[in-house]
């Protein structure tokens, strides 16, 4: 089965979370008709339906008007649909085809692939655990999880890579996230290998197995001469992963997050001499 592109999933979430002002005693659009219509659009965006088919459905739909009953404010609904159609016509949604298979990397025990909306429950299990998120000053709320997820989808769209879902091959469950991301470290734009795993799967070597694979991806596919890992100075477990990747400390810097100044180490590893990037497919 072909995975739904992240940009379409993002638009589906945007439609799902849309809100409109309610009119009283003046013309509006039927609440039930608009809600049912948006549910159809969400289903179409998450399915293999062609973009032209979604656009045709959006442009052809008309809603009953209300006068004495509650309705949605007409101009808000119309503007939302027009904006959605404009986004669907952009090349990133309508024409973009992934150059890399959705299943990006396989290791002896793991698979790394792009994250989708179906992975949100597993992502929440990671980000909403206090102990797992100690380096981030505690568990995330739902809004913070959504922002994190949308940042990942944006990275897929803009960079063709990002934090990937880490799947345990034996069970098919998502046990963590790991991948290359663009970061500012020590005043430079760099590629960082990030990793964050469900606490139930700590101390089994999964983080280092995934991080090693991502390190090779950065050297081979992204043609990086150096990769980084930024680690809070209290996060001993993450430091150990960086060290086992062969990284050494190159500097120290502070980050402010959730109102707290957090000292960090900048770990890095240079591409070994004689290590040539993999040839790129045209």
DRENGUDO-59633 format. One record per residue: residue in one letter; x, y, z of N, C-alpha, C, O in turn. Coordinates in steps of 0.02 Angstrom, whole numbers, padded with zeros to 5 digits, always signed. Example, Ala and Ser with C-alpha at 12.3 -4.5 7.8 and 13.67 -1.06 7.14 Angstrom:
BEGIN
A+00660-00284+00390+00615-00225+00390+00660-00165+00390+00712-00166+00423/S+00642-00112+00354+00684-00053+00357+00645+00002+00394+00670+00057+00402/
//
This chain:
BEGIN
X+00042-00059+00000+00000+00000+00000+00044+00062+00000+00094+00063+00036/X+00027+00114-00039+00067+00175-00042+00049+00220+00017-00010+00230+00032/X+00100+00246+00051+00088+00290+00107+00061+00357+00083+00081+00381+00031/X+00016+00386+00123-00011+00452+00107+00044+00504+00118+00074+00504+00172/X+00058+00548+00068+00111+00598+00077+00097+00642+00138+00040+00658+00152/X+00151+00660+00175+00142+00700+00236+00104+00765+00224+00067+00786+00268/X+00114+00798+00167+00080+00862+00155+00004+00852+00151-00033+00895+00175/X-00019+00798+00123-00091+00785+00122-00117+00770+00191-00172+00790+00209/X-00077+00735+00231-00097+00721+00301-00101+00786+00340-00146+00795+00381/X-00054+00832+00327-00057+00896+00361-00121+00934+00343-00153+00962+00387/X-00139+00934+00279-00200+00968+00258-00262+00935+00288-00309+00968+00308/X-00260+00868+00293-00317+00833+00324-00325+00854+00396-00381+00865+00420/X-00269+00860+00432-00271+00883+00502-00298+00955+00505-00335+00972+00551/X-00278+00997+00458-00301+01066+00456-00376+01069+00446-00410+01109+00479/X-00402+01027+00402-00475+01025+00391-00510+00999+00454-00561+01027+00476/X-00482+00947+00483-00512+00916+00543-00516+00966+00600-00563+00963+00640/X-00467+01010+00606-00464+01057+00662-00494+01125+00646-00490+01171+00686/X-00525+01132+00587-00552+01197+00567-00611+01217+00613-00650+01175+00634/X-00616+01281+00626-00670+01308+00668-00697+01372+00635-00659+01411+00607/X-00764+01381+00638-00795+01440+00608-00842+01473+00659-00870+01439+00702/X-00850+01538+00652-00895+01575+00696-00968+01554+00681-00986+01541+00624/X-01008+01552+00734-01079+01534+00728-01120+01598+00718-01112+01646+00756/X-01164+01598+00668-01209+01655+00657-01274+01644+00694-01296+01587+00702/X-01305+01697+00716-01371+01694+00749-01414+01749+00718-01395+01808+00717/X-01472+01729+00694-01521+01775+00666-01496+01811+00603-01519+01866+00587/X-01449+01780+00568-01429+01805+00503-01404+01746+00462-01392+01692+00488/X-01395+01759+00397-01379+01704+00351-01313+01669+00368-01262+01701+00380/X-01317+01603+00370-01257+01562+00380-01264+01498+00340-01315+01487+00307/X-01214+01455+00343-01216+01390+00310-01236+01336+00361-01216+01339+00419/X-01275+01288+00338-01298+01233+00381-01240+01200+00418-01192+01177+00387/X-01245+01196+00484-01193+01166+00525-01181+01093+00504-01124+01072+00494/X-01235+01055+00499-01229+00984+00484-01198+00972+00415-01156+00929+00407/X-01220+01011+00365-01195+01002+00297-01120+01017+00293-01082+00980+00261/X-01099+01072+00325-01028+01090+00324-00986+01037+00359-00934+01016+00334/X-01009+01015+00418-00971+00965+00456-00964+00900+00417-00910+00871+00414/X-01019+00877+00387-01018+00815+00349-00972+00821+00287-00936+00775+00270/X-00975+00880+00255-00934+00892+00197-00860+00890+00215-00820+00860+00179/X-00841+00922+00270-00771+00923+00290-00746+00854+00309-00688+00837+00296/X-00790+00813+00338-00771+00743+00352-00755+00706+00287-00709+00665+00285/X-00794+00719+00235-00781+00687+00170-00713+00709+00143-00675+00668+00118/X-00698+00774+00148-00634+00800+00123-00576+00769+00161-00525+00751+00131/X-00582+00762+00227-00529+00730+00267-00517+00659+00243-00460+00638+00233/X-00571+00621+00232-00565+00552+00209-00532+00550+00140-00491+00505+00127/X-00548+00596+00096-00519+00598+00029-00444+00614+00032-00404+00584-00004/X-00426+00660+00076-00355+00679+00081-00313+00622+00109-00254+00616+00092/X-00343+00581+00152-00306+00525+00181-00308+00462+00137-00276+00412+00152/X-00345+00466+00082-00351+00409+00036-00310+00423-00026-00281+00477-00033/X-00306+00374-00072-00268+00385-00134-00306+00428-00185-00283+00433-00243/X-00361+00459-00167-00400+00499-00214-00355+00551-00249-00312+00582-00217/X-00366+00561-00314-00326+00609-00351-00341+00679-00328-00397+00694-00306/X-00291+00723-00331-00300+00793-00311-00355+00826-00351-00395+00864-00324/X-00359+00811-00416-00412+00840-00458-00481+00821-00432-00528+00861-00435/X-00487+00760-00408-00552+00738-00381-00570+00777-00318-00628+00796-00308/X-00521+00788-00275-00533+00828-00214-00552+00899-00233-00599+00928-00205/X-00515+00928-00280-00529+00997-00301-00599+01003-00332-00635+01051-00319/X-00619+00953-00371-00685+00954-00403-00739+00952-00349-00789+00987-00354/X-00729+00910-00298-00778+00905-00243-00783+00971-00206-00838+00993-00188/X-00726+01003-00194-00725+01067-00158-00761+01121-00197-00799+01160-00169/X-00747+01124-00262-00776+01179-00302-00849+01169-00318-00885+01218-00329/X-00873+01106-00319-00942+01093-00339-00992+01096-00281-01052+01099-00293/X-00969+01094-00220-01014+01089-00163-01048+01155-00147-01017+01208-00148/X-01112+01151-00132-01152+01209-00109-01187+01190-00045-01210+01133-00037/X-01193+01238+00001-01224+01225+00065-01291+01262+00071-01300+01316+00043/X-01338+01231+00106-01401+01264+00121-01389+01322+00169-01346+01318+00213/X-01426+01376+00159-01418+01435+00202-01469+01434+00258-01525+01411+00250/X-01449+01460+00315-01493+01465+00373-01503+01539+00389-01460+01580+00377/X-01562+01554+00416-01577+01623+00436-01596+01627+00509-01570+01669+00546/X-01641+01583+00531-01665+01585+00600-01633+01532+00643-01641+01532+00705/X-01597+01486+00612-01560+01435+00650-01486+01452+00649-01462+01490+00608/X-01450+01422+00697-01377+01432+00698-01345+01406+00634-01367+01356+00606/X-01295+01442+00610-01258+01420+00551-01186+01444+00557-01168+01483+00601/X-01145+01419+00511-01075+01442+00509-01071+01505+00466-01105+01512+00416/X-01029+01552+00487-01021+01615+00451-00997+01601+00380-00945+01571+00370/X-01036+01624+00331-01025+01605+00261-00956+01625+00236-00921+01585+00205/X-00935+01688+00250-00872+01711+00221-00812+01672+00250-00762+01664+00215/X-00818+01650+00312-00763+01610+00341-00758+01541+00308-00703+01518+00293/X-00816+01510+00297-00815+01444+00264-00789+01451+00193-00748+01411+00171/X-00814+01501+00156-00792+01511+00087-00717+01524+00083-00682+01497+00040/X-00692+01567+00128-00620+01583+00128-00578+01522+00144-00525+01512+00115/X-00603+01480+00191-00566+01419+00209-00561+01372+00150-00508+01344+00136/X-00616+01363+00114-00616+01317+00057-00571+01344+00001-00535+01306-00031/X-00573+01410-00011-00530+01440-00062-00457+01430-00045-00416+01413-00088/X-00439+01440+00019-00370+01431+00041-00348+01359+00034-00291+01345+00013/X-00393+01313+00051-00378+01241+00045-00366+01222-00028-00319+01185-00043/X-00407+01249-00073-00398+01234-00144-00332+01262-00169-00298+01230-00210/X-00313+01321-00145-00249+01350-00166-00191+01307-00143-00143+01297-00180/X-00195+01281-00082-00141+01238-00057-00137+01172-00096-00083+01147-00109/X-00196+01146-00115-00197+01083-00152-00167+01091-00222-00143+01042-00252/X-00167+01152-00248-00139+01164-00315-00064+01176-00314-00033+01179-00367/X-00034+01183-00255+00038+01195-00252+00076+01132-00271+00052+01076-00258/X+00135+01139-00301+00173+01080-00322+00190+01032-00266+00193+00971-00277/X+00200+01058-00204+00219+01013-00149+00164+00962-00134+00178+00909-00107/X+00102+00979-00152+00047+00932-00140+00027+00895-00203+00019+00834-00202/X+00021+00931-00259-00009+00901-00318+00040+00862-00361+00022+00811-00391/X+00103+00884-00364+00150+00853-00411+00207+00816-00378+00240+00775-00410/X+00220+00829-00314+00280+00801-00282+00276+00725-00275+00227+00698-00250/X+00328+00692-00298+00334+00621-00289+00397+00608-00249+00450+00636-00265/X+00394+00566-00198+00452+00553-00156+00506+00517-00195+00492+00468-00230/X+00568+00541-00190+00624+00509-00222+00648+00449-00181+00681+00404-00207/X+00631+00450-00116+00651+00396-00072+00589+00358-00052+00537+00387-00038/X+00594+00291-00052+00538+00250-00032+00517+00268+00039+00560+00283+00080/X+00451+00267+00055+00429+00284+00123+00465+00243+00176+00477+00268+00232/X+00483+00181+00161+00525+00142+00207+00598+00160+00190+00624+00137+00139/X+00630+00199+00233+00694+00229+00216+00753+00185+00233+00800+00178+00194/X+00751+00155+00292+00809+00120+00318+00786+00056+00353+00735+00056+00387/X+00824+00003+00344+00813-00058+00383+00879-00077+00417+00932-00072+00388/X+00873-00097+00479+00930-00124+00517+00909-00195+00539+00853-00215+00526/X+00954-00231+00572+00935-00299+00591+00870-00304+00631+00832-00352+00623/X+00856-00255+00673+00796-00259+00715+00744-00205+00702+00688-00209+00727/X+00762-00155+00662+00720-00095+00656+00705-00076+00584+00742-00095+00538/X+00652-00039+00575+00637-00004+00513+00626+00069+00529+00594+00086+00579/X+00653+00113+00487+00642+00185+00495+00604+00209+00435+00623+00198+00378/X+00549+00244+00448+00506+00269+00394+00477+00336+00415+00483+00357+00472/X+00446+00370+00366+00414+00434+00381+00355+00424+00429+00319+00374+00425/X+00347+00471+00473+00292+00469+00521+00228+00493+00487+00230+00537+00444/X+00171+00465+00507+00106+00487+00481+00060+00500+00540+00077+00488+00598/X+00001+00526+00525-00047+00541+00578-00066+00478+00617-00085+00483+00676/X-00062+00420+00586-00078+00358+00621-00028+00343+00677-00041+00301+00720/X+00030+00376+00675+00081+00365+00727+00073+00411+00787+00112+00406+00834/X+00024+00456+00786+00016+00504+00841+00007+00471+00909+00036+00496+00958/X-00032+00418+00916-00037+00387+00983+00030+00363+01010+00045+00373+01068/X+00071+00332+00967+00137+00309+00988+00182+00369+01004+00223+00367+01050/X+00176+00423+00964+00215+00482+00976+00196+00514+01043+00240+00536+01081/X+00131+00516+01058+00109+00543+01122+00136+00502+01180+00154+00530+01232/X+00138+00437+01172+00163+00394+01226+00235+00411+01244+00256+00404+01301/X+00273+00435+01195+00342+00456+01206+00345+00526+01236+00375+00537+01289/X+00312+00573+01203+00318+00643+01221+00279+00662+01284+00292+00715+01313/X+00233+00620+01305+00192+00636+01363+00212+00594+01425+00173+00586+01472/X+00273+00568+01423+00300+00531+01480+00352+00576+01516+00400+00597+01485/X+00341+00589+01579+00384+00636+01616+00457+00614+01617+00501+00656+01607/X+00469+00551+01629+00539+00528+01633+00574+00532+01566+00631+00553+01561/X+00539+00511+01513+00568+00515+01446+00585+00587+01428+00636+00600+01396/X+00542+00633+01448+00550+00703+01428+00583+00746+01481+00575+00807+01482/X+00620+00715+01526+00654+00753+01579+00700+00807+01551+00704+00861+01579/X+00734+00793+01496+00779+00842+01466+00742+00901+01436+00772+00952+01419/X+00675+00894+01428+00633+00948+01401+00590+00978+01456+00539+01011+01442/X+00609+00968+01519+00572+00994+01576+00503+00963+01583+00456+00997+01604/X+00497+00899+01566+00435+00863+01579+00393+00850+01518+00409+00870+01462/X+00338+00815+01530+00294+00791+01477+00262+00849+01438+00252+00903+01465/X+00248+00835+01375+00214+00883+01331+00138+00876+01340+00113+00823+01356/X+00103+00932+01329+00030+00927+01324+00011+00913+01252+00055+00909+01208/X-00054+00905+01238-00076+00885+01171-00055+00936+01118-00036+00918+01063/X-00059+01001+01136-00042+01053+01087+00032+01050+01070+00051+01060+01012/X+00075+01037+01119+00146+01033+01106+00163+00972+01064+00208+00975+01021/X+00128+00917+01076+00138+00857+01034+00120+00872+00962+00156+00854+00916/X+00063+00907+00952+00042+00923+00884+00093+00968+00849+00108+00959+00790/X+00119+01017+00886+00170+01062+00857+00232+01023+00838+00261+01034+00784/X+00253+00977+00881+00312+00935+00867+00300+00894+00803+00344+00891+00760/X+00241+00864+00798+00224+00823+00740+00223+00865+00676+00248+00843+00624/X+00194+00925+00679+00191+00968+00620+00260+00990+00599+00273+00999+00539/X+00305+01001+00647+00374+01018+00631+00408+00962+00592+00447+00974+00546/X+00394+00900+00613+00421+00842+00578+00396+00840+00506+00435+00830+00459/X+00331+00849+00496+00303+00848+00428+00332+00904+00385+00345+00894+00326/X+00343+00963+00415+00372+01019+00379+00443+01001+00356+00463+01019+00301/X+00481+00967+00399+00549+00947+00380+00547+00897+00322+00589+00901+00277/X+00500+00850+00323+00493+00804+00267+00481+00843+00202+00511+00829+00150/X+00437+00892+00206+00418+00930+00146+00477+00973+00121+00491+00975+00061/X+00511+01007+00168+00562+01055+00148+00630+01022+00134+00667+01045+00091/X+00646+00969+00172+00713+00940+00169+00715+00870+00140+00769+00846+00121/X+00657+00837+00137+00652+00766+00116+00681+00719+00170+00693+00661+00156/X+00690+00744+00230+00711+00702+00286+00690+00735+00351+00667+00792+00350/X+00697+00700+00406+00678+00726+00472+00677+00670+00523+00703+00616+00510/X+00647+00683+00580+00640+00630+00630+00592+00577+00603+00534+00592+00587/X+00616+00516+00598+00576+00462+00570+00548+00418+00625+00576+00413+00680/X+00493+00385+00610+00466+00334+00655+00513+00274+00656+00534+00251+00603/X+00529+00249+00715+00570+00189+00722+00524+00131+00739+00491+00131+00791/X+00521+00082+00694+00475+00026+00700+00514-00037+00720+00565-00054+00690/X+00489-00071+00770+00518-00135+00790+00494-00188+00741+00434-00202+00737/X+00540-00217+00703+00521-00263+00650+00483-00324+00676+00439-00350+00643/X+00500-00346+00735+00469-00406+00763+00395-00398+00775+00356-00445+00767/X+00374-00336+00795+00304-00326+00814+00268-00276+00770+00206-00275+00769/X+00305-00234+00733+00273-00182+00693+00255-00120+00731+00225-00075+00702/X+00272-00116+00795+00253-00057+00835+00306-00002+00829+00366-00016+00821/X+00283+00060+00835+00329+00117+00837+00355+00123+00908+00317+00132+00955/X+00422+00119+00915+00452+00120+00982+00493+00184+00994+00518+00195+01049/X+00500+00225+00943+00540+00285+00952+00541+00327+00889+00506+00313+00840/X+00583+00378+00890+00593+00421+00832+00668+00437+00828+00701+00447+00879/X+00693+00440+00767+00764+00452+00757+00773+00476+00685+00739+00453+00640/X+00819+00523+00675+00832+00546+00607+00874+00609+00605+00888+00640+00656/X+00895+00628+00544+00933+00689+00535+00887+00750+00530+00834+00747+00498/X+00906+00804+00563+00868+00866+00558+00916+00924+00551+00974+00919+00570/X+00891+00979+00524+00932+01040+00519+00926+01079+00585+00871+01091+00610/X+00984+01098+00613+00985+01133+00677+01038+01188+00675+01083+01188+00633/X+01030+01235+00722+01082+01285+00735+01120+01264+00797+01093+01263+00852/X+01184+01247+00788+01226+01225+00844+01293+01263+00839+01325+01262+00787/X+01312+01294+00894+01374+01333+00897+01377+01385+00841+01430+01398+00812/X+01318+01415+00826+01315+01467+00776+01319+01444+00704+01328+01485+00659/X+01312+01379+00693+01316+01352+00625+01253+01314+00607+01220+01285+00650/X+01235+01315+00542+01182+01273+00517+01211+01203+00505+01256+01195+00464/X+01185+01153+00541+01215+01086+00538+01161+01033+00533+01101+01047+00540/X+01182+00972+00520+01138+00914+00522+01149+00879+00589+01205+00859+00605/X+01095+00871+00626+01098+00836+00690+01063+00769+00684+01013+00763+00649/X+01089+00719+00718+01054+00655+00724+01017+00656+00791+01048+00655+00844/X+00951+00659+00787+00910+00660+00848+00881+00591+00862+00871+00551+00816/X+00867+00578+00925+00839+00513+00944+00801+00520+01009+00822+00556+01055/X+00744+00487+01013+00701+00489+01072+00657+00427+01070+00619+00416+01023/X+00661+00386+01123+00629+00321+01122+00581+00311+01181+00589+00340+01234/X+00530+00270+01168+00483+00251+01221+00522+00218+01278+00564+00174+01266/X+00508+00238+01339+00546+00214+01397+00543+00138+01405+00589+00108+01433/X+00488+00107+01381+00482+00034+01386+00535-00002+01344+00545-00062+01352/X+00568+00035+01299+00617+00004+01254+00688+00031+01265+00730+00025+01220/X+00700+00062+01323+00767+00084+01339+00812+00024+01356+00788-00031+01370/X+00877+00037+01354+00929-00011+01377+00929-00076+01337+00948-00129+01362/X+00908-00072+01273+00911-00131+01230+00951-00118+01166+00952-00160+01121/X+00984-00060+01163+01025-00044+01106+00988-00018+01045+01018-00010+00992/X+00923-00004+01052+00885+00019+00994+00906+00089+00971+00910+00102+00911/X+00919+00134+01019+00938+00203+01001+01003+00204+00963+01009+00239+00912/X+01053+00167+00986+01117+00167+00951+01111+00133+00883+01144+00154+00835/X+01069+00081+00878+01060+00048+00814+01029+00095+00763+01051+00098+00705/X+00978+00132+00783+00945+00179+00738+00991+00238+00723+00995+00260+00666/X+01025+00264+00774+01068+00322+00764+01127+00306+00718+01146+00347+00676/X+01156+00246+00724+01209+00225+00679+01184+00227+00606+01219+00251+00562/X+01124+00201+00595+01097+00200+00527+01086+00271+00500+01100+00284+00442/X+01063+00316+00543+01051+00385+00523+01117+00421+00510+01122+00464+00466/X+01168+00404+00549+01234+00434+00538+01259+00415+00468+01284+00458+00431/X+01252+00351+00449+01272+00330+00382+01230+00364+00328+01256+00383+00275/X+01166+00373+00341+01122+00407+00293+01147+00479+00282+01149+00502+00225/X+01164+00513+00336+01188+00582+00330+01253+00587+00290+01261+00632+00249/X+01299+00540+00302+01362+00540+00265+01352+00519+00192+01379+00550+00147/X+01311+00467+00181+01305+00438+00115+01255+00474+00070+01270+00490+00013/X+01195+00488+00097+01142+00516+00056+01140+00592+00058+01120+00624+00009/X+01159+00622+00114+01157+00695+00120+01225+00727+00109+01232+00788+00110/X+01276+00685+00098+01343+00709+00083+01370+00757+00136+01400+00808+00121/X+01358+00740+00199+01382+00782+00254+01453+00762+00274+01469+00702+00276/X+01494+00811+00287+01561+00797+00311+01565+00791+00387+01614+00767+00415/X+01512+00815+00420+01510+00811+00493+01437+00807+00515+01394+00841+00486/X+01423+00767+00565+01356+00764+00595+01362+00778+00669+01413+00765+00701/X+01308+00805+00697+01307+00828+00766+01253+00791+00806+01207+00760+00779/X+01259+00797+00872+01205+00780+00919+01210+00831+00975+01262+00838+01007/X+01155+00865+00988+01153+00913+01044+01120+00878+01103+01065+00851+01097/X+01154+00879+01161+01131+00841+01218+01134+00886+01280+01185+00917+01295/X+01079+00889+01316+01078+00927+01378+01128+00896+01427+01136+00835+01430/X+01161+00939+01466+01216+00915+01507+01195+00869+01564+01237+00841+01599/X+01130+00861+01575+01105+00815+01626+01083+00748+01596+01065+00702+01633/X+01084+00742+01530+01055+00684+01497+01111+00632+01483+01137+00629+01427/X+01128+00594+01533+01184+00547+01528+01170+00493+01475+01215+00474+01438/X+01108+00468+01472+01091+00414+01425+01102+00437+01353+01130+00400+01313/X+01081+00498+01336+01091+00524+01268+01164+00537+01254+01187+00527+01197/X+01201+00559+01304+01273+00567+01295+01306+00500+01277+01349+00498+01233/X+01285+00447+01310+01314+00381+01296+01300+00359+01225+01342+00328+01193/X+01240+00374+01199+01224+00357+01130+01271+00395+01083+01298+00366+01036/X+01279+00460+01095+01323+00500+01053+01395+00473+01054+01427+00468+01002/X+01419+00456+01113+01487+00430+01119+01494+00363+01082+01544+00351+01049/X+01443+00320+01087+01446+00255+01053+01440+00263+00978+01458+00217+00940/X+01414+00320+00954+01415+00334+00882+01484+00357+00859+01496+00364+00799/X+01529+00367+00907+01596+00391+00889+01604+00466+00896+01656+00493+00875/X+01555+00500+00924+01557+00573+00929+01598+00595+00989+01606+00559+01039/X+01625+00655+00983+01661+00687+01038+01632+00757+01048+01601+00785+01003/X+01644+00786+01107+01618+00852+01122+01659+00904+01085+01721+00905+01089/X+01624+00949+01049+01657+01002+01010+01643+01071+01040+01674+01120+01019/X+01599+01074+01087+01583+01139+01117+01526+01134+01165+01498+01080+01177/X+01508+01191+01194+01456+01193+01244+01415+01256+01231+01443+01308+01214/X+01350+01253+01239+01307+01310+01227+01244+01304+01269+01228+01251+01296/X+01207+01359+01274+01145+01360+01312+01085+01366+01265+01088+01400+01214/X+01031+01331+01283+00967+01338+01249+00914+01356+01300+00915+01329+01356/X+00869+01400+01281+00813+01416+01326+00751+01381+01300+00732+01389+01242/X+00719+01343+01344+00660+01305+01323+00611+01303+01382+00630+01286+01438/X+00549+01320+01367+00496+01322+01419+00518+01365+01478+00503+01350+01536/X+00553+01420+01462+00572+01467+01513+00632+01447+01555+00648+01480+01604/X+00666+01393+01535+00724+01368+01573+00786+01371+01528+00784+01349+01471/X+00842+01398+01555+00905+01398+01519+00938+01329+01530+00949+01309+01587/X+00953+01294+01475+00978+01226+01479+01047+01222+01447+01053+01229+01386/X+01100+01210+01486+01166+01199+01456+01166+01135+01414+01138+01084+01435/X+01197+01138+01356+01202+01080+01311+01274+01068+01289+01314+01115+01284/X+01290+01005+01276+01352+00988+01243+01338+00979+01168+01286+00953+01149/X+01386+01002+01127+01383+00990+01055+01430+00933+01039+01491+00942+01036/X+01402+00873+01030+01441+00816+01008+01443+00816+00931+01397+00840+00898/X+01497+00790+00902+01502+00787+00829+01548+00730+00808+01592+00708+00846/X+01538+00709+00746+01580+00658+00716+01593+00678+00644+01547+00696+00607/X+01658+00676+00623+01676+00691+00554+01674+00628+00512+01687+00573+00536/X+01656+00638+00448+01655+00581+00402+01726+00552+00395+01773+00590+00384/X+01733+00487+00402+01800+00458+00398+01833+00472+00331+01799+00474+00279/X+01899+00480+00332+01936+00490+00269+01927+00428+00225+01928+00371+00248/X+01919+00441+00161+01909+00386+00114+01838+00362+00109+01823+00318+00069/X+01793+00390+00152+01723+00370+00149+01688+00414+00097+01679+00474+00107/X+01669+00384+00041+01638+00422-00013+01563+00416-00010+01537+00362+00003/X+01527+00472-00022+01454+00469-00023+01428+00420-00075+01461+00409-00126/X+01370+00392-00061+01339+00347-00110+01319+00385-00172+01298+00443-00166/X+01325+00357-00232+01304+00392-00292+01230+00407-00290+01190+00366-00269/X+01212+00468-00312+01142+00489-00312+01108+00466-00376+01136+00471-00430/X+01047+00442-00368+01008+00421-00426+00976+00481-00458+00950+00525-00424/X+00978+00483-00524+00947+00539-00559+00873+00529-00568+00840+00572-00597/
//
